[in-house]
């Protein structure tokens, strides 16, 4: 059984080829963990694996709540998407709590 040009990253049950004795063999990077890769997986898929690359974090947003507890977020972009079973992308968004301290807070009774 062979992967030819069908290589998938992560766990992908749709990424298979007919293997020996009509059994399915897999061409997703998860097959290395489960041990059911196609015979040519390593030659076809691994040599051109490209790991994900991301850019720098953007600035934090303002607090979602002008007064009291809220959250702010920041994000970053994928600069190189993962290909052929390369490292998957890390988180692209971060969120953290914040306290809105707008000058008008506490004045409205």
N, C-alpha and C positions, 0 to 999 in steps of 0.2 A: 504494500500500500504506500501511496506517496502523497506528500503535501503539495508538490509542484510549487505554485505561487500563492498558495492559500495558507497564510500564517496569521494567527490571531493572538492578541495579547490577553492576559488574564484568563478567566475561566469562561469558555465559550462552547457550549454543547453543540452548537451548529457547525463548529469548525472541525469537521472530521473527514476522513477518506475511507473507502473500503480497504480494509487491511487483509492480512492473510486469513484464510479459512473463513471468509465472509464476515469476520469480526471487524468492528469499527476501530480505527486508530485515530488519534487526535493530533491536531496541528496548532493547538492553543498553548500558550506558555505554561498553563497549569498542568499540562500533561507531564511535565518534568517532575511534579510532585506526586501525581497519581500513577506514573509509570506506564501510561498507555499511549505514548507518542508513536507516530508512524516511523518506520525505519529510517526514512530520509529527513526526519524533522530537524536533526542537528545540522546537517549539511545545508538544507534548504532555508531553514528559518533563523538559525542562530547567527550566522555570519553577518547578516545585515540588520541585526537588531539595533534599533535606535531608541535610547532612553528619552523620556520626556525631559524637556528643559523649560523652565519658567523664568519670567522676568522678575524684576524687583517688586517688592510690595509698594502699592500706591499709598497715598496719605490716608490717615484715619478720617472717616466721615465725622460730621458733627454729632453730638449726642442726640438720640432720637426723642428724648424728652427734655423740654426746656427747663422743667422743674422736677427734681426728684430722680428716681432710678430710671435709667434707659439703657440703650446699648449703642455702640458705634461699630462700624465695620470697615474693613479695607480689603482690597482684592489685588490679584496679580494675574497676568495673562500667560497663556502657554506660548512659548516662542518656538519650540520644536515639539510637535505631537509625537507620542511614542509610536513606533512602527515595528512590525514583525516580532512582537513579543518583548519589546524593550521595557525598561522600568516604567510603570504607570506614573501618571502625574500626581504630585502631592496636592494637598488642599489648595484651592485657589481663593478661598474666602476665609477671613478670620473675623471673629466677633468678640467684643468684650464689653463688660458692663461699664457704665459711666453715671455720673451724677450731674444732672442739669442744674446749673447755678446761674440762671439768667438774672439780671438785675431786678426784674419785676417779681421774682419768686419771693414768697413770704409777705409781700405787701398786700395782696388781695386777701382780705379776711372774709 
